[in-house]
Amino acid sequence: MKIYVDADACPKVIKESLYKAITRLKVKLILVADQYLRIPQSEYISAIQVPSGIDAADEKIVELVEAGDLVITADIPLADLVVSKEAFAINPRGELYTEQNIKERLAIRDMMAEMRSSGLEFGGPPAFSQKDKEIFTNQLDRFLTKVLAGKNPT
């Protein structure tokens, strides 16, 4: 199993949580972004820089991800593509996307985008908080514990 990170918009505190978990559990972590990333020296952590462009990092992740891998992303269409390849996705706020819930999340996202395009204002998500980091870290730990024990993570 490998963990891929849609790193362009991933909060720094989430990346730091991932670095700690990866070092402890010795799982491969690959950050993908359209900009240079500073990453810790580790045989388990690497970065891929893709050319600038809309969805370039997403396309690279979809190209590389395999069944059973995990992707960290807030991008619901990317999560949908990942799940369709029998992989998993967790957003930086700790929500695990699976075959059971991704289509619903995608439909809600599309409905909200349609409403915004028709002129309705909703505001953005709340600021990322310490509580969000804790929820993410707990979800990641539960997921990895199950996977490393050979159990289904859902």
Rosetta blueprint (number, residue, H / E / L):
1 M L
2 K E
3 I E
4 Y E
5 V E
6 D E
7 A L
8 D L
9 A L
10 C L
11 P L
12 K H
13 V H
14 I H
15 K H
16 E H
17 S H
18 L H
19 Y H
20 K H
21 A H
22 I H
23 T H
24 R H
25 L H
26 K L
27 V L
28 K E
29 L E
30 I E
31 L E
32 V E
33 A E
34 D L
35 Q L
36 Y L
37 L L
38 R L
39 I L
40 P L
41 Q L
42 S L
43 E L
44 Y L
45 I E
46 S E
47 A E
48 I E
49 Q E
50 V L
51 P L
52 S L
53 G L
54 I L
55 D L
56 A H
57 A H
58 D H
59 E H
60 K H
61 I H
62 V H
63 E H
64 L H
65 V L
66 E L
67 A L
68 G L
69 D L
70 L E
71 V E
72 I E
73 T L
74 A L
75 D L
76 I H
77 P H
78 L H
79 A H
80 D H
81 L H
82 V H
83 V H
84 S H
85 K L
86 E L
87 A L
88 F E
89 A E
90 I E
91 N L
92 P L
93 R L
94 G L
95 E L
96 L E
97 Y E
98 T L
99 E L
100 Q L
101 N L
102 I H
103 K H
104 E H
105 R H
106 L H
107 A H
108 I H
109 R H
110 D H
111 M H
112 M H
113 A H
114 E H
115 M H
116 R H
117 S H
118 S L
119 G L
120 L L
121 E L
122 F L
123 G L
124 G L
125 P L
126 P L
127 A L
128 F L
129 S L
130 Q H
131 K H
132 D H
133 K H
134 E H
135 I H
136 F H
137 T H
138 N H
139 Q H
140 L H
141 D H
142 R H
143 F H
144 L H
145 T H
146 K H
147 V H
148 L H
149 A L
150 G L
151 K L
152 N L
153 P L
154 T L
